[in-house]
Amino acid sequence: MKMIFTMRLSFCFLAAIALPLGTVTALDLTPHSDFKYGNEGPPIPVLEFVDGAKKITWATPHEWLAEGGGRSLSLSAPGDTGAWMKLLVVPISKDAPEPVTDASASTDDIQAWPRQYLPAGAQDVAFIKMVASPFTVCTHPATEYIFNYARYGSKQTVSIVAVEFSDTERLVVVYAANVKNFDQVRQAVIASMFTWQYK
């Protein structure tokens, strides 16, 4: 069952992603609150997930609120940055499109896979760049695809990241913010993704 971790209702959603019925996933994004204790300083609030029999902790960006669980977790940022984030666990199938990581590939080929994760209602979409290895998640490699788009009368930037979590699962990390705030939000998100670790 899915479990609500927080009760903030105003955040951005992506269009629903349909997954095959009966798909078994090892990584479960149902969040449980916990704290990480160090030698110095106050305890750090973290979310705890399960990956099969193992447990993972994640220190989310500061004061971001999370809701959801299972295959999908949404987060919203405080303040007026317009920032939001969504994590998806997607099964890897030989019949499904794969992320292109070769920088010498054509722009059309590179942006084909991430376009399916663009926010619903995105207009005037412009592909900006692909970034190799912006972060790792529990040592798993990632590839980032960045787009500009217009939505609800504002200009926003979105990052769509493919994390090859296992041979059978891909973690898709999508986050966005107003264009003027995106670089600051990106730094916070990247720093947080490096905190994923097995307990």
Secondary structure, 3 states (H helix, E strand, C coil): CCCCCCCCCCCCCCCCCCCCCCCCCCEEEEEEEEEECCCCCCCEEEEEEEECCEEEEECCCCCCEEEEECCEEEEECCCCCCCEEEEEEEECCCCCCCCCCCCCCCHHHHHHCHHHHCCCCCEEEEEEEEEECCCCECCECEEEEEEEEEECCEEEEEEEEEEECCCCEEEEEEEEEEHHHHHHHHHHHHHHHCCCEEC
